[in-house]
Amino acid sequence: MKFPALISVLFITLFFAACSSDENETEQDIPASSDGDAISQDEDFQENDSDSNQVDEEPDEDEDSAQTDEEPAEPDDESESVTDLSATETANCYIVKTAGKYSFDATVRGNGKRVEGVDFNEENFNPVSAELVWQSDKNSLLDSLEFKSGRIYFTSNGRSGNALIAALDEAGKIIWSWHIWFSGDEISELKTSGGVMVMDRNLGATSLDSESPESHGLLYQWGRKEPFPASPLVSGGTTSTMPVAVYDMEGNEVAIQASSRENGENNNLEYALSHPTTVLSNSSQYSECRDWLRKEFSNPSLWGGTDGEKSLFDPCPATYRVPKIGTFDFFTSSGGYETDIAGFSVYDINSDGVTNENDYKNGWYILLDSTSDSYSYFPAATRYDGSYAMLMGSKVGLWGNYWYADAADEAEDSFVPCGAYALAFQFGEEISASPKAVGGRADAYSIRCVKK
């Protein structure tokens, strides 16, 4: 899609256009300016007050998730040191940097904070066992896993990657899950021009190499704590909707599946928590609500928002949270929508004295503070399309989308019903960036955690 040469406004919009049926990826919503000039980012991505365009992907029809039942391992030598990951605070994600024995409190959901509109019956939260839902390494990241006295214990063999561990009730149903981030090295914090301490990588990333898909990290539907694997590639050229493979404890591949597009029967919080490998589609209610939750259950407080504290469903590790809107205003020199690289806060990674398209490396190296040389790599990890609940493989290395904790203002940004704010950028025939875009909450984007 071609666009006017001059676009100076800050808004994005979307319209729906299907691609040919012989491809397994089509195009869905596109960020656009406030004048309605689209900037070829598809699906639910928009800035304020404009017409729409979108990109759809045809889904894989697999409906069942692969799981395995683990027999709890016998406790190891009790005298051996066990690191308590939840000693500082409980969370939905814990970072593990080295080999060793670890445990965390499995009797607390997330950070234990109450979320407005969500009423859990605490008497029903009584886990009795644990299992590995998936891990990113076929040869295993864990040497052991067990549930004992309300805690989950595991042994890391020192490999880097990601894993999802679940707590089960007496019926064998998943009632909560935790992301274990085997980072492989020290995660640094960088200070932005706004004084916010931001991680040097995406949530779940185990590399800072722009040529490695391990720099992508994981992808999240807005308001959910469950991570989904990103693409195995660093750049497009394929219409594949398949993410990088993940495995169970025995090395069998675990399917990441899409929910039904025909109805939203399972689009509720309880189902999402018990099915952490299912990406929930908003297709059945697309025109009226682009949430993965049915419209009557849609909740703008799931990630806390600008005024709220870190929430029960926040996917960031202990002492971190999903950033608030405005955190990434430094991405452009104006803090708003730009279509000229000269308006981006690009770091001269080539050291040639010029900032241009040659500094793009499957994503941008962005200056966090114009008064210093502090910069960070923001990979274009693409996203899961919220309507088809599938990975948009052809846009890897071209589209970057990063969630904020804030749901969109329904009065000001009603053109994306049930939307949320995000940083968005694209590269290719059209180049653009917006630190305040709006996307449907069923989309799954990257997250860059910040210090609380």
C-alpha positions in Angstrom: 0.0 0.0 0.0 1.4 3.4 -0.9 0.8 6.5 1.2 1.3 10.3 0.9 4.8 11.5 1.1 4.2 13.9 3.9 2.5 12.7 7.1 3.0 14.7 10.2 0.3 13.6 12.5 0.1 11.2 15.4 -2.7 8.7 14.8 -3.3 5.2 13.5 -6.4 3.4 12.0 -7.5 0.3 10.4 -9.6 -1.3 7.7 -10.1 -4.9 6.8 -8.8 -6.3 3.6 -8.5 -10.0 2.8 -5.6 -11.4 0.8 -5.7 -14.2 -1.7 -6.9 -17.6 -0.4 -3.9 -19.5 -1.6 -1.7 -17.8 1.0 -1.9 -18.6 4.7 -1.4 -15.0 5.7 -3.6 -11.9 4.9 -3.4 -8.4 6.0 -5.3 -6.7 8.8 -5.3 -3.2 10.5 -2.8 -0.4 9.7 -1.4 2.4 11.7 -2.3 5.8 10.1 -2.1 9.5 10.6 -4.8 11.6 12.0 -5.5 12.7 8.4 -6.4 9.1 7.6 -3.2 8.3 5.7 -2.3 4.7 6.5 1.2 3.7 7.3 1.2 0.0 6.3 1.2 -1.6 9.6 -1.8 -4.0 9.5 -4.5 -5.5 11.8 -5.7 -3.6 14.9 -3.1 -1.0 14.9 -4.2 2.6 14.7 -3.6 6.2 15.8 -6.5 8.5 16.6 -9.3 9.3 14.2 -8.7 7.6 10.9 -9.9 5.0 8.4 -8.6 1.5 8.7 -6.8 -1.3 6.9 -5.7 -4.7 8.2 -3.8 -7.9 7.6 -5.1 -11.3 8.4 -3.3 -14.6 8.5 -5.0 -17.9 7.9 -4.9 -20.0 11.1 -3.7 -23.4 11.8 -6.7 -25.5 12.6 -5.1 -27.5 15.5 -7.4 -27.3 18.5 -5.7 -29.4 21.1 -2.7 -28.4 23.2 0.0 -31.0 24.0 0.6 -31.6 27.6 2.3 -34.2 29.7 1.7 -35.3 33.3 4.9 -35.4 35.3 5.5 -37.6 38.3 6.9 -35.4 41.1 10.6 -36.0 41.5 11.9 -37.1 44.9 13.4 -34.3 46.9 17.2 -34.0 46.5 19.6 -33.7 49.3 17.9 -31.3 51.7 21.3 -29.9 52.8 21.9 -28.5 49.2 21.2 -24.8 48.9 17.9 -23.9 47.2 17.4 -20.3 46.0 14.0 -18.9 46.9 13.0 -16.9 43.8 9.9 -15.4 45.6 11.9 -14.2 48.7 11.7 -10.5 47.6 8.2 -10.7 46.2 6.0 -13.1 44.3 5.4 -12.6 40.6 4.3 -14.3 37.4 7.9 -14.5 36.1 11.2 -15.3 37.7 14.7 -14.8 36.3 17.2 -17.6 36.6 20.8 -16.8 35.5 22.8 -19.9 36.5 22.6 -23.6 37.1 21.3 -24.7 40.5 18.3 -25.5 42.6 15.4 -23.0 42.9 11.9 -22.8 44.4 9.1 -20.3 44.6 5.8 -19.9 46.5 3.0 -21.5 44.5 0.2 -20.6 46.8 0.1 -16.9 45.6 -1.3 -15.9 42.2 1.2 -13.4 40.7 2.0 -10.6 43.1 -1.2 -11.3 45.1 -2.7 -7.8 44.4 -6.4 -7.5 43.9 -7.5 -6.5 40.4 -10.7 -4.4 40.0 -13.4 -6.5 38.5 -11.8 -9.8 39.2 -12.9 -11.8 42.3 -11.1 -15.0 42.9 -12.3 -17.5 45.4 -9.1 -18.1 47.3 -10.5 -21.3 48.9 -10.4 -22.8 45.4 -6.7 -22.0 44.9 -5.2 -25.1 46.4 -2.5 -26.5 44.0 -1.5 -30.1 44.7 1.0 -30.8 41.9 3.1 -29.1 39.2 4.0 -29.8 35.6 6.1 -28.3 32.8 3.8 -26.8 30.2 6.5 -26.0 27.7 10.2 -25.2 27.4 12.2 -23.7 24.5 14.9 -26.3 24.5 14.2 -29.8 23.3 17.1 -31.1 25.3 15.5 -29.6 28.5 16.2 -26.6 30.6 15.2 -28.5 33.8 16.8 -31.5 35.4 14.0 -31.9 37.9 10.6 -30.5 38.8 8.4 -31.1 41.9 5.7 -29.7 44.0 6.1 -29.9 47.8 4.4 -28.1 50.7 2.9 -25.3 48.6 6.2 -24.6 46.7 7.5 -25.5 43.3 11.0 -26.8 43.2 13.1 -27.2 40.0 16.8 -27.7 39.0 18.3 -25.6 36.2 21.0 -27.1 34.2 22.3 -23.7 33.2 21.0 -23.6 29.6 19.4 -20.4 28.5 15.8 -20.2 27.3 12.2 -20.0 28.6 9.9 -22.3 30.3 6.3 -22.3 31.6 5.5 -24.2 34.8 1.9 -24.8 35.9 0.3 -25.6 39.2 -2.6 -28.1 39.1 -5.5 -28.9 41.3 -6.7 -32.3 42.4 -8.5 -32.9 39.1 -5.3 -32.2 37.1 -6.5 -28.8 35.9 -4.1 -26.0 35.4 -5.0 -23.2 37.9 -2.0 -20.9 37.5 1.3 -20.8 35.6 4.6 -19.1 35.9 7.2 -18.1 33.3 10.8 -19.0 34.2 13.2 -16.9 32.3 16.6 -18.6 32.0 18.3 -15.4 30.8 21.8 -16.9 30.4 23.5 -13.6 31.4 23.0 -10.5 33.5 20.1 -8.3 32.5 21.0 -4.6 32.6 18.9 -1.6 33.2 19.1 1.6 31.2 17.9 5.0 32.2 15.6 6.8 29.7 15.3 10.6 29.2 12.2 10.4 31.4 14.1 8.8 34.3 12.6 5.4 33.9 14.9 2.3 34.3 14.1 0.0 31.4 15.4 -3.5 30.7 18.1 -3.8 28.0 16.1 -6.5 26.2 12.6 -7.8 25.6 10.8 -9.9 28.2 12.0 -13.5 27.5 15.0 -12.5 25.3 18.2 -14.5 25.8 20.3 -12.5 23.3 20.9 -8.9 22.2 22.2 -10.0 18.8 20.1 -8.4 16.0 20.8 -11.5 13.9 19.4 -13.9 16.5 15.7 -14.7 16.9 16.5 -15.2 20.6 16.5 -11.4 20.8 12.7 -11.3 20.2 11.7 -12.6 23.6 8.1 -13.6 24.0 4.7 -12.2 22.9 1.7 -11.4 25.1 -2.0 -10.7 24.5 -2.8 -7.5 26.4 -3.8 -8.2 30.0 -2.7 -11.9 30.0 0.3 -13.2 31.9 0.8 -16.3 29.6 3.7 -15.9 27.2 3.7 -17.2 23.6 6.8 -18.0 21.6 7.9 -15.7 18.8 9.1 -16.5 15.3 12.2 -18.7 14.7 13.3 -16.2 12.1 14.8 -12.7 12.3 13.3 -11.5 9.0 10.3 -12.2 6.9 10.0 -13.8 3.5 7.6 -16.5 4.7 3.9 -16.6 5.3 4.3 -19.2 8.0 2.2 -18.7 11.1 4.3 -21.2 13.1 6.3 -19.8 16.1 9.5 -21.3 17.3 9.0 -24.8 18.6 8.5 -25.5 22.3 8.7 -28.9 24.1 7.5 -30.8 27.1 9.7 -32.6 29.6 10.3 -35.5 27.3 11.3 -33.4 24.3 7.9 -33.8 22.5 6.7 -30.7 20.7 3.9 -28.8 22.4 1.3 -27.1 20.1 0.5 -23.4 20.4 -3.1 -23.3 19.2 -5.7 -20.7 18.3 -9.2 -20.6 19.8 -12.3 -20.8 17.7 -13.0 -17.9 15.5 -16.7 -18.7 15.1 -17.7 -18.1 18.7 -16.3 -16.7 21.9 -17.6 -19.4 24.2 -14.1 -19.9 25.8 -13.1 -16.2 25.8 -13.1 -15.8 29.5 -10.5 -15.5 32.2 -10.9 -18.9 33.7 -10.4 -20.6 30.4 -7.3 -18.4 29.6 -5.7 -19.3 32.9 -6.3 -23.1 32.4 -5.2 -23.0 28.8 -1.9 -21.1 28.7 -1.0 -22.5 25.2 -4.1 -21.2 23.5 -4.1 -17.7 21.8 -7.7 -16.4 22.1 -9.3 -14.9 19.0 -11.5 -11.9 19.0 -12.9 -12.7 15.5 -16.5 -13.4 16.7 -16.8 -9.9 18.2 -14.3 -8.0 16.1 -16.5 -5.1 15.1 -17.6 -4.3 18.7 -14.7 -5.4 20.9 -11.2 -6.4 20.0 -10.4 -8.0 23.3 -9.5 -11.7 23.8 -12.2 -11.6 26.6 -15.8 -11.5 25.6 -17.1 -7.9 25.6 -19.1 -8.4 28.8 -15.9 -9.6 30.6 -13.5 -7.0 29.1 -11.5 -5.4 31.8 -9.2 -2.3 31.4 -7.5 -2.9 34.7 -5.8 -6.2 34.1 -2.3 -4.7 33.8 -2.8 -1.9 36.3 -2.7 1.1 33.9 -1.1 4.5 34.5 -2.5 5.2 37.9 -2.5 1.6 39.2 0.2 -0.5 40.8 1.7 -3.6 39.2 -1.2 -6.0 38.9 -2.0 -9.6 39.6 -1.7 -10.5 35.8 1.5 -8.4 35.1 3.9 -10.8 33.2 7.1 -9.0 34.2 9.5 -10.4 36.8 9.6 -9.5 40.4 10.5 -5.8 41.0 9.6 -5.0 37.4 6.3 -4.1 35.7 4.8 -3.5 32.2 5.6 0.2 31.3 3.1 3.0 31.6 2.1 5.0 28.5 4.6 7.7 27.6 7.6 5.5 28.7 8.8 5.2 25.1 8.2 8.8 23.9 11.9 9.0 23.4 11.5 6.7 20.4 10.9 9.8 18.2 12.3 13.2 18.6 8.8 14.7 18.8 7.5 12.1 21.1 4.8 11.5 18.5 4.1 9.9 15.1 6.9 10.1 12.5 7.4 8.8 9.0 10.9 10.2 8.4 13.9 8.4 10.0 15.3 11.9 10.7 12.5 12.1 13.3 13.4 8.8 15.0 15.9 8.8 17.9 18.1 6.3 16.0 21.6 5.4 17.3 24.3 5.4 14.6 25.1 1.7 15.1 27.2 1.8 11.9 29.4 4.6 13.2 29.4 6.2 9.8 28.2 9.6 11.0 24.8 9.2 9.4 21.5 7.8 10.8 19.5 6.3 8.0 18.0 3.0 6.9 21.4 1.4 7.0 21.2 1.5 10.8 18.1 -0.7 10.7 19.1 -4.3 11.9 15.8 -6.2 12.0 14.8 -3.5 14.4 16.1 -0.2 15.6 18.9 0.8 18.0 17.2 3.7 19.8 18.8 6.4 21.9 17.2 6.4 25.3 18.5 9.8 26.3 19.5 12.4 23.7 22.1 13.9 26.2 24.1 10.6 26.3 25.0 7.6 24.1 22.7 5.3 26.1 20.8 3.2 23.6 18.9 -0.1 23.4 17.9 -2.5 20.6 14.2 -2.9 19.9 13.7 -5.9 17.6 10.8 -6.1 15.2 9.4 -9.4 16.5 6.1 -9.0 14.6 2.9 -10.2 16.5 0.1 -12.6 16.8 -2.9 -11.3 14.9 -5.8 -10.9 17.3 -8.5 -12.0 14.9 -6.9 -15.2 13.7 -4.8 -15.7 16.8 -1.8 -16.7 14.7 1.7 -15.4 14.2 2.2 -13.0 11.3 5.4 -14.6 10.0 5.9 -12.5 6.9 6.3 -9.3 9.0 9.2 -10.6 11.2 12.0 -8.1 11.1 9.6 -5.4 9.8 7.0 -4.8 12.5 7.7 -4.0 16.1 4.9 -3.6 18.7 5.4 -3.1 22.4 2.5 -3.0 24.9 1.9 -0.4 27.6 0.0 -1.3 30.8 -2.8 1.2 29.8 -6.1 0.3 28.2 -7.1 2.8 25.5 -9.5 5.6 26.4 -12.9 4.4 25.1 -14.1 8.0 24.6 -11.0 9.3 22.7 -10.0 6.1 20.9 -13.3 4.3 20.3 -12.2 3.5 16.7 -10.5 0.5 18.3 -13.1 -0.8 20.7 -11.5 -2.6 23.7 -8.1 -1.4 22.6 -4.8 -0.7 24.5 -1.9 1.6 24.0 1.5 0.5 22.5 4.7 1.6 20.8 4.6 0.7 17.1 7.1 0.9 14.3 7.4 -0.5 10.8 10.1 -0.8 8.2 10.0 -1.5 4.5 8.3 0.3 1.6 6.8 2.6 4.2 8.7 3.6 7.4 7.0 4.9 10.5 7.0 5.0 14.3 4.5 6.0 16.9 5.1 6.0 20.7 1.3 6.1 21.2 -0.5 3.7 18.9 -3.7 1.8 19.7 -4.1 -2.0 19.2 -6.7 -4.6 19.9 -6.1 -6.4 23.2 -6.3 -9.8 21.5 -3.1 -9.0 19.5 0.1 -10.5 21.1 3.0 -8.0 21.2 6.4 -7.7 22.8 7.0 -6.3 26.3 9.9 -4.2 27.6 9.7 -4.3 31.3 10.7 -1.4 33.5 11.7 -1.1 37.1 8.8 -0.5 39.5 
